[in-house]
Amino acid sequence: MADLFPAAESPLEDWTDLGRDLGLRLLVKRDDLLPFPLPGNKYRKLLAEWRARRWCRGDVLVSTGGVDSNHCRTLAWFGARLGCEVHLVLHGDATKVDPNSIAVRMLGDLGATCEIVPSAEVADRLKTFEDLARERTDRVWVVPGGAHTAAGVSAFHRAARDLLSGCEVDVVVVASGTGATQAGIILGAHDVGRVDVQGISVARSAARGAEAVRECLGWFDAEDLPVNFDDRFVDGGYARCTEATRSAVTMGWRHGLPLDTTYTGKAFNGLRHLLAAGEIPQRSRVLFWHTGGLGNYLAEST
Ligand SMILES: *Cc1c(COP(=O)(O)O)cnc(C)c1O
């Protein structure tokens, strides 16, 4: 039977050539190839959230993120597919956002309504919109920014357990933002044993990021598991970068691996440095969990 949404299945690929250049055995989990071009790890998270909540036609979905948020565009896509109304409270400077940018146009084309407000006003605006929507319908869902939910963590837990139980890996390297993806992978790696998980921060400090990952683990009574959340490759902050990240992105693309400077390029730069510093031993079997980011790459270039 045909499914409304395809299962969150993505290829595991052997990147021998790129790995040889780096001095390791490299596998890549291609979550950038999950259905609907562009969502990356947000497809896995939001599919799990949809299965838990069963949003349906006529429901109102409300959420928040940056203008170029993969979570927001993926939620807008779920809304378009399901016939839900989607309203997004985007944090940013409305005077600086180009209404013709790919990110903004895509949200509009998917039928979402958006408002752009300073970060400090996001919570109030979400509440105001939610209250108004509740006067029309009971079926209003406020989806946490970044799809930072227990269902999302569980989805990565299952995916990581299934994947790691079928291949020989010493360490998983992943771009980490809110930490839900990393937490899920830590849970899956723990089930299998002997696999380290190295989260590379895309923005947060090590203290704040690790705390967020531990919070996710706590939802599953697993807050004692080790958390590596490395903030040495943040490279200027969220959606900023220097030549360090850019050269990692170029190295990926030269081998045919599409990276971006907001997420996966930082993780890849981190991987290169951890290897060079011997923190990941040469010839380790590394699984690079590619979380997506092609939309960010496209936005960067316009
Ligand atoms: C959201 C996102 C991440 C971070 O995922 P978290 O679960 O928030 O840590 C990593 N890579 C890409 C491409 C993303 O869109």
The ligand as an ORCA input file, in Angstrom:
! r2SCAN-3c Opt
* xyz 0 1
  C      18.640     21.197     12.469
  C      19.864     20.708     11.828
  C      20.900     20.130     12.565
  C      20.890     20.036     14.066
  O      19.950     19.114     14.558
  P      19.616     19.135     16.113
  O      18.778     17.945     16.339
  O      18.881     20.411     16.378
  O      20.882     19.114     16.878
  C      22.008     19.645     11.889
  N      22.098     19.740     10.551
  C      21.120     20.286      9.805
  C      21.304     20.359      8.333
  C      19.965     20.788     10.410
  O      18.999     21.354      9.669
*
